[in-house]
Amino acid sequence: MRPGPLNLITDVPGLMVGNAEDSFLKSGVSVVTAAAPMVASVSVMGGAPGTRETDLLAPDKTAPGVDALVLSGGSAFGLAAAQGVMDALHEEGRGFEVFSARVPIVPAAILFDLLNGGDKHWGVNPYPALGRQALANAGSSFKLGSRGAGCGAQTAQHKGGLGSASLVLEGGITVGALVAVNPMGSVTTPSGRHFWAAPFEIGEEFGGLGPEPAPGFHEMPESRKAGAMAALGNTTIAVVATDAQLDKGQAHRMAVAAQDGIGRAILPAHSPLDGDLVFACSTGGRTLADPVRQLAQIGHAASLCLARAIARGVWEATPAMGDTLPTLREELGL
């Protein structure tokens, strides 16, 4: 396995990502979409999720595909970002056809970034406009770190961010991940100088810092986030994608397997105070010759991509006025 040419989720053929953020708000939106509806499912393992339209993604539900997937800041206010995306898609003639009507299917998940130092005294909910803007920005290339849904994200020790990574499997199937990193837990080891995801790094995609020198159990330092923001303000939300032709049941299995990436890159993960959620989607360009074996490979690759994407999101974060936590690079003097 090797990364795709961009080392982004958009290495999956046909996939596009758009970001929009407001630096004063310290929040934003990320949208994953494609020219045609995507088969999609979801796995939720956190204890405090915030979602829209996720029931439709269960394998036994009728909706055959989705037009876009939305990751947003703003806690429950941010779920309105999906309305902005839905309205824009409807204007383009996209959506699930019911006789003469078309209804865009736009599942969404949110993270909590309401206490991160940004100006949250809005008069009109800003998230529908941010969702619309993110969709308009959708393309194959996009920036990481303090962008989109990762704009105001924080971890236990440092600023979080938006991360992405990809892998091309033997035989040509591509797998990718996009994640907004805002967990209760820490993405770095107790020294604060290494990533938990270090064993899975390819090249120096998140700094080449290497693993913690001393193996074994270490007590985690007290969370800076709990003091700077709020112990309840968390959640890591992600999309994993592939061009393998999956049905909704197989996409669900991919999403479940990808959750291992959160567990590898964040300690602790899937807590009662997180809303950890992974969407999985397929653009369906490649059929599976050996579905059971290949689905196992795809799930494994998705978990590795997600672990790497989490570290990349934190590594690429940039400082901004009013931040309540430092970036990792600031703390390392880089």
Buried (B, 14 or more C-beta within 10 A) or exposed (E): BEBBEBBBBBBBEBBBBBBBBBBEBBBBBBBBBBEEBBBBBBBBBBEBBBBBBBEBBBEEEEBEBBBBBBBBBBBEBBBBBBBBBBBBBBEEEBBBEEEEEBBBBBBBBBBBBBBBBBEBEEEEBBBBBBBBBBBBBBEBEBEBBBBBBBBBBBBBBBBBBBBBBBBBBEEEBBBBBBBBBBBBBBBBBBEBBBBBBBEBBBEEBBBEBEBBEEEEEEEBEEBBBBEBBBEEBBBBBBBBBBBBBBBBBBBBBBBBBBBBBBBBBBBBBBBEBBBBBBBBBBBBBBEBEEBEEBBEBBBBBBBBBBBBBBBBBBBBBBEBEEBBBBBBBBBBEE
